[in-house]
Amino acid sequence: MSAQSVTITSEDLPLHCPSDKAPLWSMHPRVYLDIADTGSVKCPYCGTVYQLAPGTKIHGHGH
């Protein structure tokens, strides 16, 4: 089974894996992932790679 790649937008933030839509068989402890600095991040549990969609703007606190 190969790792999945998921494209996300600002509506998916804050980013966590597994997502709320993940099937029960694929659940692992929820981990929040920081994608702001690099535009992509890999889940340490399942290997899913998350990539920001081109043109996605990240709005932080106080910005």
KASULLIN-V95627 format. One record per backbone hydrogen bond with DSSP energy under -0.5 kcal/mol. CO is the residue of the C=O (numbers start at 1). NH is the residue of the N-H. E is the energy in kcal/mol with one decimal. If there is no record, write none. Layout:
BEGIN
co | nh | e
CO | NH | E
CO | NH | E
END
This chain:
BEGIN
co | nh | e
4 | 49 | -2.7
6 | 51 | -2.7
8 | 53 | -2.8
9 | 12 | -1.8
10 | 13 | -1.3
15 | 33 | -2.3
17 | 31 | -2.5
19 | 22 | -1.5
23 | 26 | -1.8
24 | 27 | -1.6
31 | 17 | -2.3
33 | 35 | -0.7
35 | 39 | -2.2
39 | 52 | -2.7
41 | 50 | -3.3
43 | 47 | -1.5
48 | 43 | -2.8
48 | 50 | -0.5
49 | 6 | -3.1
50 | 41 | -2.1
51 | 8 | -3.0
53 | 56 | -2.1
57 | 59 | -0.6
58 | 60 | -0.6
60 | 63 | -1.5
END
